[in-house]
Amino acid sequence: MVRHAFTLRFPDQPAPILKQIYNENARLSAKDRDGRNSVQYMLHLADESNYLSEYMVEEEEKVLTHVWFAHPEGVEMLKAWPDFILIDSTYKTNKYDLILVQCVGVTPVVKSFLIGYALIKRESSDGYIWVLRRLESLSGPDVKPTVFVIDHERGLISALPEVFRTSYHFLCLFHIYNAVEAKATILEKNGNFGKAVAHGAWRKLLKLKRFMNHKIHMFGKSFTNLVLHFGNTTTSRVESAHAQLKMWLGSALLTLDSLWKRADVMMHGQHIMIKKTLEDSISKRVVSNLYYGNIFSMLGGRVSGTAIEAMQVEYNRGTDLGCYLEDYCGYTIWTTHKLLCACKLHAAVAEGRKIHPSDIHGFWSRLAYTKSSHRHSSPNDVMEELFNKVCEDARSQEV
C-alpha cells in the first residue's frame, strides 16, 4: 500500500489565538507609549512613579549608554541601613545587550533589598564610577557604607576607591574558593587535591596576619574579622537578586520600557514582604526564658530577632568554653556584627544586668524605614496588592 503525504488546509481558519493576544498587547503598548520610543517611555514611567533616575547619551550616535533608577522606597531603606552594600552585574536582560548592575542592601532581619540598578554599555572603570556616583548621591556625602562586597570585576575594583575612599572593599570569598579549587585541580589534574587546597590550606592562609599588606586584605579573614560586615562576605545575595529579577523579566530580549515595568513589579512585591518581616520582628515578644533569658528580655520587639538569636548562640558557645572563655572568646561577633560576644554576655549574667538595645549596633534596632512601615498587611492583602500591580502592568506588556 502506498502512503501519500498530504497537508490539511483550512482557508477560513482564524489566526492562532496566541498571535491575536500578542498583536493586541502590541497595539495597547503602542497606545500607551503615545508616540514615544522605548527609552523615552521608560524614562516617562520612572518619572511618573517618582523614581530617582539619570541617564547619559552618546552625543554623536544618540545612543543611550548609561541609565540609573532608584525606587523611592529603596532610597529610604538605604538611608535606614547604609552600612553594607553588594554590587554585581548580570547579562541577557534586554535586546540591546546593555549590562545590568544591581546595588543591593540588607535589612536587620537579614532580607535583601534593591537600592537601585543601572544599565551600562561597558563594564569599564568609567562606567562603574558613573554608577557609584549615582549611588553616592542617594544617601548624601555624610553617609558612607562601611563595606562593599563585589566580585572580581576589574572595572569595579578600580572604581570603588575613586568614589568611596573610606569604605572597605571585599572580594567575594565564595568565588575565590572556587577559583583556587579550579586552579589547583588543573595544576595537579586531581579534583580531590583542588578541594583540599581551597578548603584546607587556602583557608588557613586567609587567617595569617603577615599577608595583611597584600591584596589579601580584600578577603583575608585576618582582616575581614576586624571589619563590621554583619556576616556578609560573599555576593550570594546579589546573585540571588539577579535570579529573582530574571524570573520576573521572563525574557532576555525585552525592550527597555518592558524591563523597567517588570522590575518595578518585582520591587513592589519585595517592599511589601520586607515591611511584613519588619512587622513580625517588632511584634515578637518574649515567649520563653530559655530563648531570651533574663539578659535578653529588654530586646523583644525592639531589636531584630536575628540579632537576639545570634547572641543566644554566642552565649551558649561561651558556656561550652567554660573556664577557657577569656582565652578563646575571640570577640569576632563584636567586630563583625557589633553584637555582644560570649565574654560580654557572661559578664552581664554575672553582674545581673540585662542587655539594652544601646549595647549593640543601631543597625539591629532600626526596624522601620518609613512612617508606613508599621502598617499591618495580612498575607491576603500582600497577595492582592501584588496581583493588582501585575494585572495593571500586564495590559501594556510587549512580548
N, C-alpha and C positions, 0 to 999 in steps of 0.2 A: 504494500500500500504506500503510495507516495504522499508525503506530508508537504503541504504548502504553507509557507509563512505568509501571514497577512496581518493587517492592522485595521482595527475598527475605527471608523471616523464618524464624528457627530458634528456636522457643520454648525448646528444651532446651540452647541454646548456653551454655557456661560463661562467666563473667566474663572479660574480657581478662586475659591473664597479667600484664601490666604493672600493672593495677589490683590484682591479687592481691598482687603484690610490695609495692606501696605500702601496702596495708592491713596486711600482715604487719609491715612496717617500723614503721608507726604503733603496732601492738599491742606490739611489742618495746620501742619507745621509751617508751610509757606504762608498761610493766612496769618498765623501768629507773628511770624517774622516781619510782616508788613514791609517788604522790600529790603530788609537788612540782610547782609550776608551772615555767615556762621559766626565770625568773630564779633561783628557789631551786635548781633543778637545775644551772644554770650555776655558781653560787657553790659548790655542793657538789662539782662536778667539779674546780673550781680548787683547792679546799681539799685534796681527795684527792691532787692532783698537786703539792702543795707550792708552788703559785703564791703570790706576794705580791699580795693583792687588797684593794681597798677600794671602797665604794660609798656613794651618797647617795640618799635617797628624799625626794620632796616630801611633806611630812607630811600636808597637807590631802587630797590626792588619792591618796596612797600609790602614787605613780608613780616608777619608777626614773629619775633624771636624770643621774647620773654613775656610772661604774664603771671601775675600773682593774685591769689584770692585768700582772704581770711574771713571766716564766718564770724559775725559779731559775738556769738556765744563762745567760739573758740578763743577770741581775744580776751574775753572775761576770764576764761579758765586759765589762760597764760598769766594774767595778772595775779590770779589767786595762787597758782602753783608754777612759778617761773624757774624753779631750781634745776630742773632736769629736762633735757630735750634730746630726742633722737632724730637723725636726719638720714634719709636714704632715697635713692632714685629707683624708678622702675620704667619698663618699656611696654610697647604694644598696648597703648590705651587710646590711641586716636589715629585717624587716617593720614595725618600729616607727619608722623614719626617724631613728634615733639616728646622730649623726655619729661616724665612727671616726677617732681621732687616733693616728698611729703615731710613735714615737720610735725613731730608727734610728742605730746607731753604725757604725764602720768598723774593721776589723782591720788589722794591719800588712801583711797580704798582699792588701789592698785588696778585701776581701769585706764586704758589708753584713750587719749582724745586727740583729734586732728586740730592742730593750731592753725595751720594754713598749708596751701600747696601751690606749687609753681609748675609751669610748663616752659621748658627752655629748649633752645635749638641744639646746644652743645654742652657737654659736661666739662667745660673749661673753668679755670680759676676765676676768670672774669664773670662767667655765668653764675657761679656759686656766690661770688661776692655780691652780685646784684640781688640774689635771693636772700642772703643773710642780712643785707641792709634793710630789706622789707620786713624781715623778722624782727630786727632790732627796733624798728620804728613802732612796733606794736606795744611793747612794754615800756618804752621810753629809755633814755640814756642812763638813768639812775638804777635800773633793774637789770642785773646781768645774771644769766643762768650760771650755776655752779659748774655743771658738767654737760658736755655734748658727747654722745656716743655715735660713732659713724663707722661705715665700712671702709675698706682700703681704697677709696676713690681719691686719686692724687689731686684732682682739681679742688675737691672739698677740703682735703687736708691742708693745702696751701692757702685756701681762702679763709678758713676759720680764724687763724691768728690775726688776720688783717682787720676783722670786724669785732671779734670777741677775744680781745687780748688777755683779759683777766680770767677767762673761763678755762677749765680743764677740758682736754680733748682726748677721749678714749677711743681706741680701736676695738672693734667687736671681738671678744675672746673666742666666741664660737667659730668664727671664720678663721681666726688664727690657728686654733687647734686643728681644724680641717686641713688648712694649707700645710701645716707642719706634718701632719699624718700623711698627706698625699706625697709630699716631697720625700719623706723618709721611706715610704713604700716604694717609690720609683728608684731611689738610690740603691736599696737592698733587694728590690724585687720581692718583697715579703710584706704582706698586709699586716701580719701579727707584729712585725718589727715596727711598722709605722704607728700602730696603735700604742705600742709600748713606749715609743718616744714621745708621742703627743700627749698621752695621758699619764706618763710616768716621769721621765727625765725632764721633759719640757715644763711640766707644771712645777717641778722643784726649781727649775731655773727662774721662773717668774717670781719666786719668793726671795731671790738673792739680792740684797741691797747694793752690792757693788756694781749692779747694772743700772743704777738709778740715773746716771748721767747720759745714757744712750737712748735710742729710740724706744727701748723697752718701757720708758716712763709712761708711754701711752697705753700700756696694757698690763705691765708687770704688777703682780699683787703686792709687792713690797711698796709700791707707790699707790695703787688704787685703793688699798686698805686704809690709806691715810686721808682719803678724799670722800666728801659727802656725796654719795650717788644713789642712796635709797635702794640698794640692791640691784641696780641695773648696770650690767657690764656688757651686754650684747645688744644687737639690733633686732632681736627677735620680735619685739613689739611693733616696730615699724614695718617689718616684713609681713607680720600678721595684718597690719593695716593695708598693705599692698594687696594681699589676698582678699581681704574683705571688700576693698574698693573694686577690684576686678570682678568680683562676684556680682556686685551691683551694676557695673558697666555692661557686662554680658557680651561685649564685642571689643575687638582690637581695632576696629575701623570706624569709630564714631566721629561725627563732626564735633567741633569744639563746644557748640551750644548743647548738644546732647550729652557730652561728657560732663559739662557743668551741672546740668539738671539732675543727672543720676547721682553725681557726687553730693549734690545738695540734699537729695532724699536720704542718702546714706548718713550724712552728718546729722540730719534732723532726728533720725532714729537713735543715733549714738548719743545725742544730747539728752533725749528722753530717758534712756537707760542709765546714763550717768547720774542724773537727778534722782532716779529711783534708788540706786545703790548708795548715794549720799544720804537720802532719807532713811534708808534701812539702818545705816550706821548711827545716825542721830537718834533714832527711836529705840536702838538697842539698849536694854537696861541690864543691871546686874541680875543674873539668873542663877548663879552658882558661886559659892565661896571658893570652890576649887578652881573655877575658871578665872575669876577676877582676883580672888583672895582679898584680904583686908587692905593690902597696899594698892590695889588697882580700883578700889570701889569708887574713887572720885573721878575716874576716867570714863565710866559708862555714859554713852550718849554725847560725850564732849570730845572724844578722841577716836580716831579710826580704829575699828575692831582689828584691822591688820596689825597696827602698832601694838595693841594690847596682847594679841596672840604671840607676836614676835618676842615681846618681853617675858611672857609666860614661859616660852621655850628657853629663853636665856636664863631665867630664874631656875628652871629645872636643871639646866646644864651646870649652874653653879652648885646646886645640891649634889649632883653627881661628882663634881670635883672635890667636894668636902674640904679637908684641911689644905688641899693644894690650890684653893681658889685664888689666893693672892698671887701665886706664881704663874698660873696658867689661864687667868681670866682673858687676857688678850685685848680687851676693850674695843674690839673691832666693830661691834654693833653700834658703839657710840660714835666712832669716827666715820663710819659709812652710812649710818641711818639716823644718828643723833637720838637714839633710844638708849635707855639706861642699860648698862652692861650688868653681868652677873654680880660683880663686886658691889656696885652701887645699889642694886636691888636687895641683896642680902644685908647690906649695911642699913638700908631703910627698915627692913624687918627687925633687925637687932635694936634699932632706935625706936621702934613702934611708930614709925612715920609713914603716912600714906603718900603715894606718888601723885603729884599735881600736874595738870596739863602743861604748866610753865616749866616743868622739869625736862621736857623733851622738845624737839624742834617744832616750831609752829606749823610746819607743813602738815603734820599729822592731825592737827585740830582745826584746820580750815576745811570745814565740811559743807561749805556753800560758796558759790561764786557769783550769784545774782540774787536779787530780792525774791525772785520767783522760785529759787531753788528749793524752798521748803514746801512748796505747794504739792500736796499729795496727789499722786497719779496711780490708780489701780492698774493691774496688768491689762484689763479690758480697755481702759482709757488709752493706755500706751499703744495697744494694737490698733485701736480705732483711729487715733490721731495719725499714726504712721500709714495706715491703709488709705486714709483720705488724702494724704500727701502724695502717695504713689499714684492714686487714681487721677489726681489733678495734673500730675506730670505726664502720665501715660498718653493723655489726649494729644499732646503735641510732640511725642517722641518720633524721631526719624529712625528708620531701620537701615 
